Amino acid sequence: MATALVHVALVFLHVAPTNTLSKRYSPLVNAWVYPFFEQNWRLFAPDPDSANRQILVRTARTGSDGSSRVSGWFDLTAVDAAAVEHDPFPSHTAQNMLRRAWTSYVDTHGGDDTARTERARMMRRYLANIAVRRVAAHRDGSFDFIQLRVVTRPIAASGPAAGNAPPAPAETRLLPWWKVTPHGN
């Protein structure tokens, strides 16, 4: 009961107009709300993606002799698409968790993959945790590091406005290796 009351109070401070309490407790409120309870209006005014993103992950294991073994790339986006494709009632989480984690990562890190705020570090951990859980569920064996590669392909405009413009080239972003700890990330 106490947890429910604290949750309601923190979410209220998050969605309420800026006031003395919300300013004072902003770090606590943000730590509770993001990324799981974030509020937005996209249900009523969706902002569709203008690109298709393929998020891939690979793992590395350091042997006792110091040698390193790197796996092949594993397509996290394909796993999400397969889970949604044959489900007549796919969950919102299955459809959007990975995509939203990536979008939040980009919003907080920019193009140089440097976390400058606590929220940015939290979003990096969130994205890494999703990748770690999904790889562990589909591959046997342990690993010490993960690396993400994101291939972004712009969606061409449709209709007469599109004309005969050539498709924009795909953009590939390779993130740094992230250490995986035994208790998560």
Rosetta constraint file for C-alpha pairs under 8 A:
AtomPair CA 1 CA 5 HARMONIC 6.36 0.50
AtomPair CA 2 CA 6 HARMONIC 6.19 0.50
AtomPair CA 3 CA 7 HARMONIC 6.03 0.50
AtomPair CA 4 CA 8 HARMONIC 6.18 0.50
AtomPair CA 5 CA 9 HARMONIC 6.14 0.50
AtomPair CA 6 CA 10 HARMONIC 6.11 0.50
AtomPair CA 7 CA 11 HARMONIC 6.12 0.50
AtomPair CA 8 CA 12 HARMONIC 5.94 0.50
AtomPair CA 9 CA 13 HARMONIC 6.23 0.50
AtomPair CA 10 CA 14 HARMONIC 6.26 0.50
AtomPair CA 10 CA 29 HARMONIC 5.47 0.50
AtomPair CA 10 CA 32 HARMONIC 7.27 0.50
AtomPair CA 10 CA 33 HARMONIC 7.52 0.50
AtomPair CA 11 CA 15 HARMONIC 6.30 0.50
AtomPair CA 11 CA 29 HARMONIC 7.33 0.50
AtomPair CA 11 CA 33 HARMONIC 6.66 0.50
AtomPair CA 11 CA 37 HARMONIC 7.78 0.50
AtomPair CA 12 CA 16 HARMONIC 5.76 0.50
AtomPair CA 13 CA 17 HARMONIC 7.96 0.50
AtomPair CA 13 CA 21 HARMONIC 7.46 0.50
AtomPair CA 13 CA 22 HARMONIC 5.34 0.50
AtomPair CA 13 CA 29 HARMONIC 7.10 0.50
AtomPair CA 14 CA 22 HARMONIC 6.95 0.50
AtomPair CA 14 CA 29 HARMONIC 6.41 0.50
AtomPair CA 14 CA 30 HARMONIC 7.52 0.50
AtomPair CA 14 CA 33 HARMONIC 7.50 0.50
AtomPair CA 15 CA 39 HARMONIC 7.36 0.50
AtomPair CA 18 CA 22 HARMONIC 6.03 0.50
AtomPair CA 18 CA 23 HARMONIC 6.78 0.50
AtomPair CA 19 CA 23 HARMONIC 6.15 0.50
AtomPair CA 20 CA 24 HARMONIC 6.10 0.50
AtomPair CA 21 CA 25 HARMONIC 6.04 0.50
AtomPair CA 22 CA 26 HARMONIC 5.46 0.50
AtomPair CA 22 CA 29 HARMONIC 7.64 0.50
AtomPair CA 25 CA 29 HARMONIC 6.06 0.50
AtomPair CA 26 CA 30 HARMONIC 5.94 0.50
AtomPair CA 27 CA 31 HARMONIC 6.06 0.50
AtomPair CA 28 CA 32 HARMONIC 6.33 0.50
AtomPair CA 29 CA 33 HARMONIC 6.06 0.50
AtomPair CA 30 CA 34 HARMONIC 5.69 0.50
AtomPair CA 31 CA 119 HARMONIC 7.71 0.50
AtomPair CA 32 CA 37 HARMONIC 7.75 0.50
AtomPair CA 33 CA 37 HARMONIC 4.74 0.50
AtomPair CA 33 CA 38 HARMONIC 5.60 0.50
AtomPair CA 34 CA 38 HARMONIC 5.50 0.50
AtomPair CA 35 CA 123 HARMONIC 7.55 0.50
AtomPair CA 35 CA 126 HARMONIC 7.98 0.50
AtomPair CA 41 CA 45 HARMONIC 6.32 0.50
AtomPair CA 41 CA 46 HARMONIC 7.68 0.50
AtomPair CA 42 CA 46 HARMONIC 4.36 0.50
AtomPair CA 42 CA 47 HARMONIC 6.59 0.50
AtomPair CA 50 CA 154 HARMONIC 6.10 0.50
AtomPair CA 50 CA 155 HARMONIC 5.51 0.50
AtomPair CA 51 CA 152 HARMONIC 6.29 0.50
AtomPair CA 51 CA 153 HARMONIC 5.41 0.50
AtomPair CA 51 CA 154 HARMONIC 4.06 0.50
AtomPair CA 51 CA 155 HARMONIC 4.87 0.50
AtomPair CA 52 CA 152 HARMONIC 5.75 0.50
AtomPair CA 52 CA 153 HARMONIC 5.18 0.50
AtomPair CA 52 CA 154 HARMONIC 6.24 0.50
AtomPair CA 52 CA 155 HARMONIC 6.62 0.50
AtomPair CA 53 CA 77 HARMONIC 7.78 0.50
AtomPair CA 53 CA 150 HARMONIC 6.53 0.50
AtomPair CA 53 CA 151 HARMONIC 5.61 0.50
AtomPair CA 53 CA 152 HARMONIC 4.53 0.50
AtomPair CA 53 CA 153 HARMONIC 6.37 0.50
AtomPair CA 54 CA 75 HARMONIC 7.24 0.50
AtomPair CA 54 CA 76 HARMONIC 7.62 0.50
AtomPair CA 54 CA 77 HARMONIC 5.53 0.50
AtomPair CA 54 CA 78 HARMONIC 7.80 0.50
AtomPair CA 54 CA 150 HARMONIC 5.61 0.50
AtomPair CA 54 CA 151 HARMONIC 5.11 0.50
AtomPair CA 54 CA 152 HARMONIC 6.52 0.50
AtomPair CA 55 CA 75 HARMONIC 6.19 0.50
AtomPair CA 55 CA 76 HARMONIC 5.66 0.50
AtomPair CA 55 CA 77 HARMONIC 5.48 0.50
AtomPair CA 55 CA 148 HARMONIC 6.89 0.50
AtomPair CA 55 CA 149 HARMONIC 5.94 0.50
AtomPair CA 55 CA 150 HARMONIC 4.58 0.50
AtomPair CA 55 CA 151 HARMONIC 6.59 0.50
AtomPair CA 56 CA 73 HARMONIC 5.98 0.50
AtomPair CA 56 CA 74 HARMONIC 5.35 0.50
AtomPair CA 56 CA 75 HARMONIC 4.40 0.50
AtomPair CA 56 CA 76 HARMONIC 5.47 0.50
AtomPair CA 56 CA 77 HARMONIC 7.15 0.50
AtomPair CA 56 CA 148 HARMONIC 5.62 0.50
AtomPair CA 56 CA 149 HARMONIC 5.17 0.50
AtomPair CA 56 CA 150 HARMONIC 6.26 0.50
AtomPair CA 57 CA 73 HARMONIC 5.46 0.50
AtomPair CA 57 CA 74 HARMONIC 5.19 0.50
AtomPair CA 57 CA 75 HARMONIC 6.56 0.50
AtomPair CA 57 CA 76 HARMONIC 6.97 0.50
AtomPair CA 57 CA 131 HARMONIC 6.95 0.50
AtomPair CA 57 CA 135 HARMONIC 7.85 0.50
AtomPair CA 57 CA 146 HARMONIC 6.66 0.50
AtomPair CA 57 CA 147 HARMONIC 5.56 0.50
AtomPair CA 57 CA 148 HARMONIC 4.50 0.50
AtomPair CA 57 CA 149 HARMONIC 6.28 0.50
AtomPair CA 58 CA 70 HARMONIC 7.13 0.50
AtomPair CA 58 CA 71 HARMONIC 5.58 0.50
AtomPair CA 58 CA 72 HARMONIC 5.84 0.50
AtomPair CA 58 CA 73 HARMONIC 4.75 0.50
AtomPair CA 58 CA 74 HARMONIC 6.04 0.50
AtomPair CA 58 CA 146 HARMONIC 5.66 0.50
AtomPair CA 58 CA 147 HARMONIC 5.45 0.50
AtomPair CA 58 CA 148 HARMONIC 6.69 0.50
AtomPair CA 59 CA 70 HARMONIC 5.77 0.50
AtomPair CA 59 CA 71 HARMONIC 5.35 0.50
AtomPair CA 59 CA 72 HARMONIC 7.72 0.50
AtomPair CA 59 CA 143 HARMONIC 6.10 0.50
AtomPair CA 59 CA 144 HARMONIC 7.34 0.50
AtomPair CA 59 CA 145 HARMONIC 5.58 0.50
AtomPair CA 59 CA 146 HARMONIC 4.45 0.50
AtomPair CA 59 CA 147 HARMONIC 6.45 0.50
AtomPair CA 60 CA 68 HARMONIC 6.60 0.50
AtomPair CA 60 CA 69 HARMONIC 5.44 0.50
AtomPair CA 60 CA 70 HARMONIC 4.32 0.50
AtomPair CA 60 CA 71 HARMONIC 6.26 0.50
AtomPair CA 60 CA 143 HARMONIC 5.60 0.50
AtomPair CA 60 CA 144 HARMONIC 5.89 0.50
AtomPair CA 60 CA 145 HARMONIC 5.07 0.50
AtomPair CA 60 CA 146 HARMONIC 6.32 0.50
AtomPair CA 61 CA 68 HARMONIC 5.64 0.50
AtomPair CA 61 CA 69 HARMONIC 5.22 0.50
AtomPair CA 61 CA 70 HARMONIC 6.58 0.50
AtomPair CA 61 CA 142 HARMONIC 7.26 0.50
AtomPair CA 61 CA 143 HARMONIC 4.63 0.50
AtomPair CA 61 CA 144 HARMONIC 5.10 0.50
AtomPair CA 61 CA 145 HARMONIC 6.71 0.50
AtomPair CA 62 CA 66 HARMONIC 5.96 0.50
AtomPair CA 62 CA 67 HARMONIC 5.70 0.50
AtomPair CA 62 CA 68 HARMONIC 4.46 0.50
AtomPair CA 62 CA 69 HARMONIC 6.45 0.50
AtomPair CA 62 CA 143 HARMONIC 7.77 0.50
AtomPair CA 62 CA 144 HARMONIC 6.77 0.50
AtomPair CA 63 CA 67 HARMONIC 5.18 0.50
AtomPair CA 63 CA 68 HARMONIC 6.06 0.50
AtomPair CA 63 CA 69 HARMONIC 7.65 0.50
AtomPair CA 74 CA 135 HARMONIC 7.57 0.50
AtomPair CA 75 CA 79 HARMONIC 6.72 0.50
AtomPair CA 76 CA 80 HARMONIC 6.49 0.50
AtomPair CA 76 CA 131 HARMONIC 7.44 0.50
AtomPair CA 76 CA 134 HARMONIC 7.37 0.50
AtomPair CA 77 CA 81 HARMONIC 6.16 0.50
AtomPair CA 77 CA 98 HARMONIC 7.74 0.50
AtomPair CA 78 CA 82 HARMONIC 6.03 0.50
AtomPair CA 79 CA 83 HARMONIC 6.24 0.50
AtomPair CA 80 CA 84 HARMONIC 6.34 0.50
AtomPair CA 80 CA 94 HARMONIC 6.41 0.50
AtomPair CA 80 CA 95 HARMONIC 6.68 0.50
AtomPair CA 81 CA 85 HARMONIC 5.88 0.50
AtomPair CA 81 CA 95 HARMONIC 7.62 0.50
AtomPair CA 82 CA 86 HARMONIC 6.86 0.50
AtomPair CA 83 CA 87 HARMONIC 6.70 0.50
AtomPair CA 83 CA 90 HARMONIC 7.80 0.50
AtomPair CA 83 CA 94 HARMONIC 7.31 0.50
AtomPair CA 84 CA 88 HARMONIC 7.99 0.50
AtomPair CA 84 CA 90 HARMONIC 5.40 0.50
AtomPair CA 84 CA 91 HARMONIC 7.96 0.50
AtomPair CA 84 CA 94 HARMONIC 6.87 0.50
AtomPair CA 84 CA 95 HARMONIC 6.62 0.50
AtomPair CA 90 CA 94 HARMONIC 6.70 0.50
AtomPair CA 90 CA 95 HARMONIC 7.16 0.50
AtomPair CA 91 CA 95 HARMONIC 6.50 0.50
AtomPair CA 92 CA 96 HARMONIC 6.08 0.50
AtomPair CA 92 CA 97 HARMONIC 7.92 0.50
AtomPair CA 93 CA 97 HARMONIC 5.17 0.50
AtomPair CA 95 CA 99 HARMONIC 7.96 0.50
AtomPair CA 96 CA 100 HARMONIC 5.75 0.50
AtomPair CA 97 CA 101 HARMONIC 6.04 0.50
AtomPair CA 98 CA 102 HARMONIC 6.20 0.50
AtomPair CA 98 CA 127 HARMONIC 7.38 0.50
AtomPair CA 98 CA 130 HARMONIC 7.19 0.50
AtomPair CA 99 CA 103 HARMONIC 6.21 0.50
AtomPair CA 100 CA 104 HARMONIC 6.05 0.50
AtomPair CA 101 CA 105 HARMONIC 6.08 0.50
AtomPair CA 101 CA 123 HARMONIC 7.05 0.50
AtomPair CA 101 CA 126 HARMONIC 6.98 0.50
AtomPair CA 101 CA 127 HARMONIC 5.52 0.50
AtomPair CA 102 CA 106 HARMONIC 6.24 0.50
AtomPair CA 102 CA 127 HARMONIC 6.71 0.50
AtomPair CA 103 CA 107 HARMONIC 6.15 0.50
AtomPair CA 104 CA 108 HARMONIC 6.19 0.50
AtomPair CA 104 CA 123 HARMONIC 6.60 0.50
AtomPair CA 105 CA 109 HARMONIC 5.93 0.50
AtomPair CA 105 CA 120 HARMONIC 6.89 0.50
AtomPair CA 105 CA 123 HARMONIC 5.50 0.50
AtomPair CA 105 CA 124 HARMONIC 6.20 0.50
AtomPair CA 105 CA 127 HARMONIC 7.32 0.50
AtomPair CA 106 CA 110 HARMONIC 5.30 0.50
AtomPair CA 106 CA 111 HARMONIC 7.23 0.50
AtomPair CA 108 CA 115 HARMONIC 7.21 0.50
AtomPair CA 108 CA 117 HARMONIC 7.97 0.50
AtomPair CA 108 CA 119 HARMONIC 7.30 0.50
AtomPair CA 108 CA 120 HARMONIC 4.97 0.50
AtomPair CA 108 CA 123 HARMONIC 7.55 0.50
AtomPair CA 109 CA 113 HARMONIC 5.16 0.50
AtomPair CA 109 CA 114 HARMONIC 5.63 0.50
AtomPair CA 109 CA 115 HARMONIC 5.60 0.50
AtomPair CA 109 CA 116 HARMONIC 7.49 0.50
AtomPair CA 109 CA 120 HARMONIC 6.27 0.50
AtomPair CA 110 CA 114 HARMONIC 7.70 0.50
AtomPair CA 113 CA 175 HARMONIC 7.06 0.50
AtomPair CA 113 CA 176 HARMONIC 7.85 0.50
AtomPair CA 115 CA 120 HARMONIC 5.05 0.50
AtomPair CA 115 CA 121 HARMONIC 5.53 0.50
AtomPair CA 115 CA 124 HARMONIC 7.95 0.50
AtomPair CA 116 CA 120 HARMONIC 6.48 0.50
AtomPair CA 116 CA 121 HARMONIC 7.63 0.50
AtomPair CA 117 CA 121 HARMONIC 6.46 0.50
AtomPair CA 118 CA 122 HARMONIC 6.15 0.50
AtomPair CA 119 CA 123 HARMONIC 6.15 0.50
AtomPair CA 120 CA 124 HARMONIC 6.25 0.50
AtomPair CA 121 CA 125 HARMONIC 6.31 0.50
AtomPair CA 122 CA 126 HARMONIC 6.11 0.50
AtomPair CA 123 CA 127 HARMONIC 6.13 0.50
AtomPair CA 124 CA 128 HARMONIC 6.04 0.50
AtomPair CA 125 CA 129 HARMONIC 5.89 0.50
AtomPair CA 125 CA 185 HARMONIC 6.03 0.50
AtomPair CA 126 CA 130 HARMONIC 6.32 0.50
AtomPair CA 127 CA 131 HARMONIC 6.38 0.50
AtomPair CA 128 CA 132 HARMONIC 6.05 0.50
AtomPair CA 128 CA 146 HARMONIC 7.79 0.50
AtomPair CA 128 CA 178 HARMONIC 7.69 0.50
AtomPair CA 128 CA 185 HARMONIC 6.82 0.50
AtomPair CA 129 CA 133 HARMONIC 6.04 0.50
AtomPair CA 129 CA 184 HARMONIC 6.63 0.50
AtomPair CA 129 CA 185 HARMONIC 5.87 0.50
AtomPair CA 130 CA 134 HARMONIC 6.19 0.50
AtomPair CA 131 CA 135 HARMONIC 6.06 0.50
AtomPair CA 132 CA 136 HARMONIC 6.01 0.50
AtomPair CA 132 CA 146 HARMONIC 7.47 0.50
AtomPair CA 132 CA 180 HARMONIC 7.84 0.50
AtomPair CA 132 CA 184 HARMONIC 7.89 0.50
AtomPair CA 133 CA 137 HARMONIC 6.16 0.50
AtomPair CA 134 CA 138 HARMONIC 6.47 0.50
AtomPair CA 135 CA 139 HARMONIC 5.82 0.50
AtomPair CA 136 CA 140 HARMONIC 6.74 0.50
AtomPair CA 136 CA 141 HARMONIC 7.84 0.50
AtomPair CA 136 CA 142 HARMONIC 7.85 0.50
AtomPair CA 143 CA 180 HARMONIC 7.45 0.50
AtomPair CA 144 CA 179 HARMONIC 5.99 0.50
AtomPair CA 144 CA 180 HARMONIC 5.17 0.50
AtomPair CA 144 CA 181 HARMONIC 7.15 0.50
AtomPair CA 145 CA 177 HARMONIC 6.16 0.50
AtomPair CA 145 CA 178 HARMONIC 5.36 0.50
AtomPair CA 145 CA 179 HARMONIC 4.53 0.50
AtomPair CA 145 CA 180 HARMONIC 5.20 0.50
AtomPair CA 146 CA 177 HARMONIC 5.59 0.50
AtomPair CA 146 CA 178 HARMONIC 5.36 0.50
AtomPair CA 146 CA 179 HARMONIC 6.71 0.50
AtomPair CA 146 CA 180 HARMONIC 6.97 0.50
AtomPair CA 147 CA 174 HARMONIC 7.67 0.50
AtomPair CA 147 CA 175 HARMONIC 6.13 0.50
AtomPair CA 147 CA 176 HARMONIC 6.07 0.50
AtomPair CA 147 CA 177 HARMONIC 4.65 0.50
AtomPair CA 147 CA 178 HARMONIC 6.25 0.50
AtomPair CA 148 CA 174 HARMONIC 6.17 0.50
AtomPair CA 148 CA 175 HARMONIC 5.40 0.50
AtomPair CA 148 CA 176 HARMONIC 7.52 0.50
AtomPair CA 148 CA 177 HARMONIC 7.77 0.50
AtomPair CA 149 CA 172 HARMONIC 6.93 0.50
AtomPair CA 149 CA 173 HARMONIC 5.64 0.50
AtomPair CA 149 CA 174 HARMONIC 4.50 0.50
AtomPair CA 149 CA 175 HARMONIC 6.14 0.50
AtomPair CA 150 CA 172 HARMONIC 5.66 0.50
AtomPair CA 150 CA 173 HARMONIC 5.17 0.50
AtomPair CA 150 CA 174 HARMONIC 6.55 0.50
AtomPair CA 151 CA 170 HARMONIC 6.58 0.50
AtomPair CA 151 CA 171 HARMONIC 5.65 0.50
AtomPair CA 151 CA 172 HARMONIC 4.41 0.50
AtomPair CA 151 CA 173 HARMONIC 6.44 0.50
AtomPair CA 152 CA 170 HARMONIC 5.48 0.50
AtomPair CA 152 CA 171 HARMONIC 5.08 0.50
AtomPair CA 152 CA 172 HARMONIC 6.30 0.50
AtomPair CA 153 CA 168 HARMONIC 7.52 0.50
AtomPair CA 153 CA 169 HARMONIC 6.86 0.50
AtomPair CA 153 CA 170 HARMONIC 4.53 0.50
AtomPair CA 153 CA 171 HARMONIC 6.58 0.50
AtomPair CA 154 CA 167 HARMONIC 7.78 0.50
AtomPair CA 154 CA 168 HARMONIC 6.29 0.50
AtomPair CA 154 CA 169 HARMONIC 7.60 0.50
AtomPair CA 154 CA 170 HARMONIC 6.95 0.50
AtomPair CA 156 CA 162 HARMONIC 7.24 0.50
AtomPair CA 156 CA 167 HARMONIC 6.44 0.50
AtomPair CA 156 CA 168 HARMONIC 7.81 0.50
AtomPair CA 157 CA 161 HARMONIC 7.16 0.50
AtomPair CA 157 CA 162 HARMONIC 5.02 0.50
AtomPair CA 158 CA 162 HARMONIC 5.42 0.50
AtomPair CA 159 CA 163 HARMONIC 7.67 0.50
AtomPair CA 179 CA 185 HARMONIC 7.57 0.50
AtomPair CA 180 CA 184 HARMONIC 6.70 0.50
AtomPair CA 180 CA 185 HARMONIC 5.39 0.50
AtomPair CA 181 CA 185 HARMONIC 5.35 0.50
